[in-house]
Amino acid sequence: MGKWGFYRIIKVNWRLMCAVTLGAAVLFTALFTVNAATIEQRTEEPGVKIPIVMYHSVLKDKAYHGKYVISPDELESDILYLKEHGYTTILPQDLIAYTEGEALPEKPILLTFDDGYYNNYLYAFELAKEHRCKFLISPIGYFSDFYTESGEHNGYYTHCTWTHLKEMTDSGLVKVGNHSYNLHKSSGKYVGVRKAAGETEEQYRARLTKDLEQAQTAIKDGIGAEAETFVYPFGEASKTTPKILKEMGFSVTMTCEETVSSITRDPETLYGLGRYLRPSGMSSREFFEKRMKLPE
């Protein structure tokens, strides 16, 4: 073999060694990247399931029991069931704190009361104090103003006054949500906070913003703080509603979709949380295990 033939062999072998080395490096990098991504996925905190119950009225009179009215005994049974099965009632502010790094209890659950009926103060609040249970109440601002002015108290049809709502929030057991000032309607062309037929986007935004700001002002004047949570009347909304609510500063929104939502540390997961309507006529076990499908 000549000298130049020997050099050619060395040159070929050198290129081969470089290729093998480079290939090994690329393979190692690829493997390392996959493992790192896998580790991140495994260590990333999974979503926390947040079951939410939706109540309305609480009355002793059996003649009124049905889809939107339960008895005080049924409500107390629900509270006791949850306590016995290790659930902890929380408030929307706890969800907000979770996105900011705080911890949640092992089995969190939210109890909510829509419309702000006086019977919520009469029965639900008393049970909350007895069992140290928390709940969100979302009054219709117009009616809280009306009955604050009139001073009338009737468990069948009146709504909580701002005095009632402040007493409940001052207890630390109750938080007030925004349920609109006077858009809780489902007749004519207006249904909740949904955009009306023939209404321009500008008209809709102005109407919605004006009403919800009026509700926020009434809440702040009544209890000393604005609501962080917006609860959709009838669960109705339009395409741009969520964006408007975010721009107005609401941190949590709740629908009437019957699903158990999951949240993460991302604040965006606090929008559009589902809730299950609690009717009268079924046991707590049946409601929580069969309807909501909560683990025991």
Backbone hydrogen bonds in HBPLUS format (Angstrom, degrees):
<---DONOR---> <-ACCEPTOR-->    atom                        ^
c    i                          cat <-CA-CA->   ^        H-A-AA   ^      H-
h    n   atom  resd res      DA  || num        DHA   H-A  angle D-A-AA Bond
n    s   type  num  typ     dist DA aas  dist angle  dist       angle   num
A0006-PHE N   A0002-GLY O   3.10 MM   4  6.35 152.9  2.18 145.6 152.4     1
A0007-TYR N   A0003-LYS O   3.06 MM   4  6.43 154.7  2.13 147.8 154.3     2
A0008-ARG N   A0004-TRP O   2.97 MM   4  6.20 152.0  2.05 143.4 151.0     3
A0009-ILE N   A0005-GLY O   3.13 MM   4  6.41 152.4  2.21 145.6 151.8     4
A0010-ILE N   A0006-PHE O   3.09 MM   4  6.44 159.3  2.14 148.2 153.6     5
A0011-LYS N   A0007-TYR O   2.84 MM   4  6.09 155.8  1.90 149.3 156.3     6
A0012-VAL N   A0008-ARG O   2.96 MM   4  6.18 159.8  2.00 149.5 154.1     7
A0013-ASN N   A0009-ILE O   2.92 MM   4  6.12 166.8  1.94 151.4 155.5     8
A0014-TRP N   A0010-ILE O   2.82 MM   4  5.97 148.8  1.92 143.9 153.2     9
A0015-ARG N   A0011-LYS O   2.98 MM   4  6.26 157.6  2.03 146.0 151.5    10
A0016-LEU N   A0012-VAL O   2.90 MM   4  6.16 155.8  1.96 149.1 156.5    11
A0017-MET N   A0013-ASN O   2.84 MM   4  6.07 156.8  1.89 148.3 154.1    12
A0018-CYS N   A0014-TRP O   2.91 MM   4  6.17 156.1  1.97 147.8 154.5    13
A0019-ALA N   A0015-ARG O   2.91 MM   4  6.13 158.8  1.96 148.2 154.0    14
A0020-VAL N   A0016-LEU O   2.92 MM   4  6.15 160.9  1.96 149.7 154.9    15
A0021-THR N   A0017-MET O   2.84 MM   4  6.00 161.7  1.87 147.5 153.1    16
A0022-LEU N   A0018-CYS O   2.76 MM   4  5.93 163.6  1.78 151.3 156.1    17
A0023-GLY N   A0019-ALA O   2.79 MM   4  5.92 158.6  1.84 146.2 153.0    18
A0024-ALA N   A0020-VAL O   2.87 MM   4  6.08 155.3  1.93 146.8 153.5    19
A0025-ALA N   A0021-THR O   2.92 MM   4  6.18 151.4  2.00 144.8 153.1    20
A0026-VAL N   A0022-LEU O   2.87 MM   4  6.16 160.7  1.91 153.0 157.9    21
A0027-LEU N   A0023-GLY O   2.87 MM   4  6.06 162.6  1.90 149.4 154.5    22
A0028-PHE N   A0024-ALA O   2.82 MM   4  5.97 157.7  1.87 146.2 152.4    23
A0029-THR N   A0025-ALA O   2.86 MM   4  6.08 159.9  1.90 149.2 154.7    24
A0030-ALA N   A0026-VAL O   2.89 MM   4  6.10 159.6  1.93 150.1 155.8    25
A0031-LEU N   A0027-LEU O   2.91 MM   4  6.10 161.9  1.94 149.0 154.1    26
A0032-PHE N   A0028-PHE O   2.83 MM   4  6.01 156.6  1.89 147.8 154.8    27
A0033-THR N   A0029-THR O   2.86 MM   4  6.04 158.1  1.90 148.8 154.7    28
A0034-VAL N   A0030-ALA O   3.02 MM   4  6.23 162.0  2.05 150.2 154.5    29
A0035-ASN N   A0031-LEU O   3.01 MM   4  6.20 161.4  2.05 146.8 152.1    30
A0036-ALA N   A0032-PHE O   2.85 MM   4  6.06 155.7  1.91 148.5 155.6    31
A0037-ALA N   A0033-THR O   2.94 MM   4  6.16 162.3  1.97 150.3 154.9    32
A0038-THR N   A0034-VAL O   2.88 MM   4  6.07 155.3  1.94 146.8 154.4    33
A0039-ILE N   A0035-ASN O   2.81 MM   4  6.03 154.3  1.87 147.7 154.6    34
A0040-GLU N   A0036-ALA O   2.90 MM   4  6.20 157.9  1.95 149.3 155.0    35
A0041-GLN N   A0037-ALA O   2.94 MM   4  6.19 157.6  1.99 148.1 154.1    36
A0042-ARG N   A0038-THR O   2.91 MM   4  6.13 150.5  2.00 144.0 152.6    37
A0043-THR N   A0039-ILE O   2.79 MM   4  5.98 148.0  1.89 149.7 158.7    38
A0044-GLU N   A0040-GLU O   2.82 MM   4  5.77 131.8  2.05 142.2 153.2    39
A0048-VAL N   A0263-ILE O   2.74 MM 215  5.28 161.0  1.78 156.2 155.6    40
A0263-ILE N   A0048-VAL O   2.93 MM 215  5.28 156.5  1.99 136.1 140.0    41
A0050-ILE N   A0261-SER O   2.72 MM 211  5.55 169.6  1.73 166.3 167.7    42
A0110-LEU N   A0051-PRO O   3.02 MM  59  6.43 165.7  2.04 156.5 161.1    43
A0276-TYR N   A0052-ILE O   2.90 MM 224  6.32 159.3  1.94 154.0 158.0    44
A0053-VAL N   A0110-LEU O   2.86 MM  57  6.29 161.4  1.89 162.1 166.2    45
A0112-THR N   A0053-VAL O   2.86 MM  59  5.95 150.4  1.95 153.6 163.3    46
A0054-MET N   A0276-TYR O   2.74 MM 222  5.58 164.1  1.76 148.0 143.8    47
A0278-ARG N   A0054-MET O   3.00 MM 224  5.94 163.3  2.03 159.5 155.4    48
A0055-TYR N   A0112-THR O   2.76 MM  57  5.97 164.5  1.78 156.6 162.2    49
A0114-ASP N   A0055-TYR O   2.98 MM  59  6.39 163.6  2.01 154.6 152.8    50
A0057-SER N   A0068-TYR O   3.03 MM  11  6.21 169.9  2.04 169.2 166.5    51
A0070-ILE N   A0057-SER O   3.11 MM  13  6.46 163.0  2.14 147.0 145.6    52
A0059-LEU N   A0070-ILE O   2.92 MM  11  6.29 151.6  2.01 158.4 164.7    53
A0064-TYR N   A0061-ASP O   3.12 MM   3  5.91 164.5  2.15 120.9 125.3    54
A0065-HIS N   A0062-LYS O   3.13 MM   3  5.16 153.9  2.20 103.5 111.4    55
A0066-GLY N   A0069-VAL O   2.95 MM   3  5.25 165.1  1.97 144.3 144.8    56
A0280-SER N   A0066-GLY O   2.88 MM 214  5.01 166.8  1.90 139.3 143.7    57
A0075-LEU N   A0071-SER O   3.07 MM   4  6.42 158.3  2.12 151.5 157.5    58
A0076-GLU N   A0072-PRO O   2.89 MM   4  6.12 161.6  1.92 149.9 155.0    59
A0077-SER N   A0073-ASP O   2.89 MM   4  6.02 152.1  1.96 142.8 151.0    60
A0078-ASP N   A0074-GLU O   2.98 MM   4  6.26 151.6  2.06 144.3 151.3    61
A0079-ILE N   A0075-LEU O   3.04 MM   4  6.37 161.0  2.07 152.0 156.4    62
A0080-LEU N   A0076-GLU O   2.93 MM   4  6.16 163.1  1.96 153.3 157.5    63
A0081-TYR N   A0077-SER O   2.86 MM   4  6.01 156.8  1.91 147.8 154.7    64
A0082-LEU N   A0078-ASP O   3.01 MM   4  6.25 166.6  2.03 154.2 156.7    65
A0083-LYS N   A0079-ILE O   3.07 MM   4  6.31 159.3  2.11 147.2 152.9    66
A0084-GLU N   A0080-LEU O   2.90 MM   4  6.04 163.5  1.93 152.4 156.9    67
A0085-HIS N   A0081-TYR O   3.03 MM   4  6.21 135.2  2.24 144.7 156.5    68
A0087-TYR N   A0082-LEU O   2.84 MM   5  5.05 154.9  1.90 160.0 153.5    69
A0086-GLY N   A0083-LYS O   3.23 MM   3  5.30 162.0  2.26 109.6 109.9    70
A0088-THR N   A0107-LYS O   2.83 MM  19  6.01 158.2  1.87 150.3 154.3    71
A0109-ILE N   A0088-THR O   3.00 MM  21  6.03 136.7  2.19 151.2 147.4    72
A0090-ILE N   A0109-ILE O   2.96 MM  19  6.05 150.6  2.04 152.8 158.4    73
A0094-ASP N   A0091-LEU O   2.85 MM   3  5.44 145.3  1.97 117.4 127.2    74
A0095-LEU N   A0092-PRO O   2.95 MM   3  5.13 126.1  2.25 100.5 114.7    75
A0096-ILE N   A0092-PRO O   3.05 MM   4  6.47 157.2  2.11 153.4 159.7    76
A0097-ALA N   A0093-GLN O   2.94 MM   4  6.10 158.5  1.98 140.6 146.7    77
A0098-TYR N   A0094-ASP O   2.97 MM   4  6.12 140.7  2.13 133.4 143.9    78
A0099-THR N   A0095-LEU O   3.21 MM   4  6.61 150.6  2.30 146.8 152.6    79
A0100-GLU N   A0097-ALA O   2.99 MM   3  4.96 138.4  2.17  95.3 108.1    80
A0102-GLU N   A0097-ALA O   2.95 MM   5  5.36 160.9  1.98 144.7 138.3    81
A0101-GLY N   A0098-TYR O   3.05 MM   3  5.18 164.9  2.07 108.8 111.5    82
A0136-LEU N   A0111-LEU O   2.88 MM  25  6.30 160.7  1.92 157.5 161.9    83
A0113-PHE N   A0136-LEU O   2.74 MM  23  6.16 148.7  1.83 155.8 166.7    84
A0138-SER N   A0113-PHE O   2.88 MM  25  6.26 163.6  1.91 171.1 174.3    85
A0115-ASP N   A0138-SER O   2.82 MM  23  5.63 126.0  2.11 161.9 149.1    86
A0140-ILE N   A0115-ASP O   3.34 MM  25  5.27 143.0  2.49 121.5 111.1    87
A0160-CYS N   A0116-GLY O   2.73 MM  44  5.72 170.3  1.74 164.3 165.6    88
A0120-ASN N   A0117-TYR O   2.97 MM   3  5.54 154.7  2.04 113.4 121.2    89
A0118-TYR N   A0158-THR O   2.94 MM  40  5.66 177.6  1.94 129.3 128.7    90
A0121-TYR N   A0118-TYR O   2.98 MM   3  5.36 127.5  2.26 107.2 119.7    91
A0122-LEU N   A0118-TYR O   2.98 MM   4  6.30 156.7  2.04 146.5 154.1    92
A0123-TYR N   A0119-ASN O   2.92 MM   4  5.82 161.3  1.95 141.0 144.0    93
A0125-PHE N   A0120-ASN O   2.87 MM   5  6.29 146.1  1.98 159.5 170.1    94
A0127-LEU N   A0123-TYR O   3.08 MM   4  6.37 157.0  2.14 151.5 157.5    95
A0128-ALA N   A0124-ALA O   2.84 MM   4  6.08 150.7  1.92 146.7 156.0    96
A0129-LYS N   A0125-PHE O   2.95 MM   4  6.21 156.1  2.01 149.3 154.0    97
A0130-GLU N   A0126-GLU O   3.04 MM   4  6.24 155.3  2.10 142.0 149.2    98
A0131-HIS N   A0127-LEU O   2.91 MM   4  6.03 161.1  1.95 153.0 156.8    99
A0132-ARG N   A0128-ALA O   2.73 MM   4  5.28 110.0  2.22 137.3 150.8   100
A0133-CYS N   A0128-ALA O   2.90 MM   5  4.43 152.3  1.97 124.1 132.6   101
A0135-PHE N   A0173-LEU O   2.96 MM  38  6.54 149.5  2.05 157.0 166.2   102
A0175-LYS N   A0135-PHE O   3.18 MM  40  6.64 149.9  2.27 144.4 151.9   103
A0137-ILE N   A0175-LYS O   2.88 MM  38  6.27 163.5  1.91 166.6 172.3   104
A0177-GLY N   A0137-ILE O   2.89 MM  40  6.01 155.0  1.95 132.4 138.2   105
A0143-PHE N   A0140-ILE O   3.03 MM   3  5.70 123.2  2.37 118.8 131.2   106
A0144-SER N   A0140-ILE O   3.22 MM   4  6.51 155.8  2.28 154.2 161.2   107
A0141-GLY N   A0180-SER O   3.16 MM  39  6.42 157.8  2.21 146.9 145.8   108
A0145-ASP N   A0141-GLY O   2.99 MM   4  6.21 158.7  2.04 153.9 159.7   109
A0142-TYR N   A0181-TYR O   2.82 MM  39  5.23 157.0  1.88 139.6 137.6   110
A0146-PHE N   A0142-TYR O   2.89 MM   4  6.10 157.3  1.94 144.1 151.1   111
A0147-TYR N   A0143-PHE O   2.94 MM   4  6.07 171.3  1.95 151.0 152.0   112
A0148-THR N   A0144-SER O   3.00 MM   4  5.91 136.4  2.20 134.2 145.7   113
A0149-GLU N   A0145-ASP O   3.02 MM   4  6.21 149.8  2.11 145.4 153.0   114
A0150-SER N   A0146-PHE O   2.89 MM   4  6.19 155.6  1.95 145.3 152.8   115
A0151-GLY N   A0147-TYR O   2.87 MM   4  5.44 149.8  1.96 127.1 135.6   116
A0158-THR N   A0154-ASN O   3.06 MM   4  5.26 149.2  2.16 143.0 151.6   117
A0165-LEU N   A0161-THR O   3.03 MM   4  6.37 163.5  2.06 150.6 155.1   118
A0166-LYS N   A0162-TRP O   2.86 MM   4  5.93 152.3  1.94 140.9 148.1   119
A0167-GLU N   A0163-THR O   3.02 MM   4  6.18 159.3  2.07 145.2 150.8   120
A0168-MET N   A0164-HIS O   3.03 MM   4  6.31 157.1  2.09 149.6 155.6   121
A0169-THR N   A0165-LEU O   2.98 MM   4  6.20 163.7  2.01 147.8 152.1   122
A0170-ASP N   A0166-LYS O   2.82 MM   4  5.87 156.4  1.87 150.2 157.1   123
A0171-SER N   A0168-MET O   3.18 MM   3  5.33 142.8  2.33  98.5 109.1   124
A0172-GLY N   A0169-THR O   3.04 MM   3  5.53 157.5  2.10 112.7 119.4   125
A0178-ASN N   A0229-THR O   2.83 MM  51  6.11 175.5  1.83 162.7 162.6   126
A0231-VAL N   A0178-ASN O   2.88 MM  53  6.12 166.0  1.90 163.7 166.2   127
A0185-LYS N   A0183-LEU O   2.84 MM   2  5.44 134.5  2.05 104.1  90.3   128
A0192-GLY N   A0185-LYS O   2.78 MM   7  5.44 159.7  1.82 159.1 166.2   129
A0194-ARG N   A0191-VAL O   3.08 MM   3  5.76 161.0  2.12 141.6 145.1   130
A0199-GLU N   A0196-ALA O   3.12 MM   3  5.40 161.4  2.16 129.7 130.3   131
A0204-TYR N   A0200-THR O   2.88 MM   4  6.10 161.0  1.92 152.3 158.0   132
A0205-ARG N   A0201-GLU O   2.90 MM   4  6.05 168.7  1.91 150.7 153.8   133
A0206-ALA N   A0202-GLU O   3.05 MM   4  6.16 162.1  2.08 144.9 149.9   134
A0207-ARG N   A0203-GLN O   2.94 MM   4  6.10 161.1  1.97 148.7 154.0   135
A0208-LEU N   A0204-TYR O   2.89 MM   4  6.03 173.1  1.89 160.5 162.5   136
A0209-THR N   A0205-ARG O   2.91 MM   4  5.88 165.6  1.93 148.0 152.9   137
A0210-LYS N   A0206-ALA O   3.01 MM   4  5.97 160.4  2.05 141.8 147.7   138
A0211-ASP N   A0207-ARG O   3.15 MM   4  6.31 164.4  2.18 146.9 150.8   139
A0212-LEU N   A0208-LEU O   2.99 MM   4  6.18 175.5  1.99 160.6 161.9   140
A0213-GLU N   A0209-THR O   2.90 MM   4  5.90 154.6  1.97 148.0 155.2   141
A0214-GLN N   A0210-LYS O   3.03 MM   4  6.15 148.3  2.13 140.0 148.6   142
A0215-ALA N   A0211-ASP O   2.97 MM   4  6.32 150.1  2.06 146.6 155.2   143
A0216-GLN N   A0212-LEU O   2.88 MM   4  6.12 154.7  1.94 143.3 150.3   144
A0217-THR N   A0213-GLU O   2.90 MM   4  6.12 155.1  1.96 146.5 152.8   145
A0218-ALA N   A0214-GLN O   2.99 MM   4  6.21 157.5  2.04 144.0 150.2   146
A0219-ILE N   A0215-ALA O   2.88 MM   4  6.10 157.5  1.93 151.0 157.3   147
A0220-LYS N   A0216-GLN O   2.90 MM   4  6.07 163.0  1.93 147.6 152.5   148
A0221-ASP N   A0217-THR O   2.88 MM   4  6.03 162.3  1.91 149.9 155.0   149
A0222-GLY N   A0218-ALA O   2.87 MM   4  5.91 143.4  2.00 138.2 148.8   150
A0223-ILE N   A0219-ILE O   2.81 MM   4  5.90 166.5  1.83 159.1 160.6   151
A0224-GLY N   A0220-LYS O   2.80 MM   4  4.57 136.6  1.99 120.5 130.6   152
A0251-SER N   A0228-GLU O   2.90 MM  23  5.56 145.7  2.02 146.0 156.9   153
A0252-VAL N   A0228-GLU O   3.31 MM  24  6.44 155.8  2.37 148.9 147.3   154
A0230-PHE N   A0252-VAL O   2.89 MM  22  6.35 157.9  1.93 153.3 158.3   155
A0254-MET N   A0230-PHE O   2.95 MM  24  6.46 147.7  2.06 153.5 161.4   156
A0232-TYR N   A0254-MET O   3.04 MM  22  6.23 163.5  2.07 171.6 171.1   157
A0235-GLY N   A0232-TYR O   3.16 MM   3  4.74 159.6  2.20 105.3 109.4   158
A0236-GLU N   A0233-PRO O   3.23 MM   3  6.31 168.2  2.24 131.2 131.1   159
A0241-THR N   A0238-SER O   3.10 MM   3  5.28 151.5  2.19 107.5 116.3   160
A0244-ILE N   A0240-THR O   3.14 MM   4  6.42 160.6  2.18 156.5 162.1   161
A0245-LEU N   A0241-THR O   2.97 MM   4  6.23 161.3  2.00 160.8 166.0   162
A0246-LYS N   A0242-PRO O   3.02 MM   4  6.25 155.8  2.08 147.7 153.9   163
A0247-GLU N   A0243-LYS O   2.97 MM   4  6.20 161.0  2.00 149.7 155.0   164
A0248-MET N   A0244-ILE O   2.97 MM   4  6.20 135.9  2.16 141.3 153.4   165
A0250-PHE N   A0245-LEU O   3.23 MM   5  5.84 158.7  2.28 160.0 153.9   166
A0249-GLY N   A0246-LYS O   2.95 MM   3  5.19 152.9  2.03 105.1 114.0   167
A0253-THR N   A0270-LEU O   3.20 MM  17  6.68 160.2  2.24 144.5 145.7   168
A0273-LEU N   A0253-THR O   3.00 MM  20  6.30 159.7  2.04 152.3 145.9   169
A0255-THR N   A0273-LEU O   2.84 MM  18  5.91 170.4  1.85 159.7 161.1   170
A0259-THR N   A0257-GLU O   2.96 MM   2  5.86 117.8  2.35 114.1  97.4   171
A0275-ARG N   A0257-GLU O   2.84 MM  18  5.86 135.1  2.04 137.2 150.4   172
A0269-THR N   A0266-ASP O   3.01 MM   3  5.86 162.4  2.05 126.7 130.9   173
A0270-LEU N   A0267-PRO O   3.08 MM   3  5.67 166.5  2.10 118.5 122.1   174
A0271-TYR N   A0268-GLU O   3.33 MM   3  5.94 165.6  2.35 117.8 119.0   175
A0287-PHE N   A0283-SER O   2.96 MM   4  6.22 161.3  2.00 150.7 155.7   176
A0288-PHE N   A0284-SER O   2.90 MM   4  6.04 178.4  1.90 160.3 160.6   177
A0289-GLU N   A0285-ARG O   2.87 MM   4  5.63 158.9  1.91 145.2 152.3   178
A0290-LYS N   A0286-GLU O   2.98 MM   4  5.16 142.6  2.12 122.3 134.0   179
A0291-ARG N   A0286-GLU O   3.20 MM   5  6.69 146.3  2.32 151.2 160.5   180
A0292-MET N   A0287-PHE O   2.92 MM   5  6.31 155.1  1.98 158.7 167.0   181
A0294-LEU N   A0288-PHE O   2.85 MM   6  5.73 177.0  1.85 156.1 156.7   182
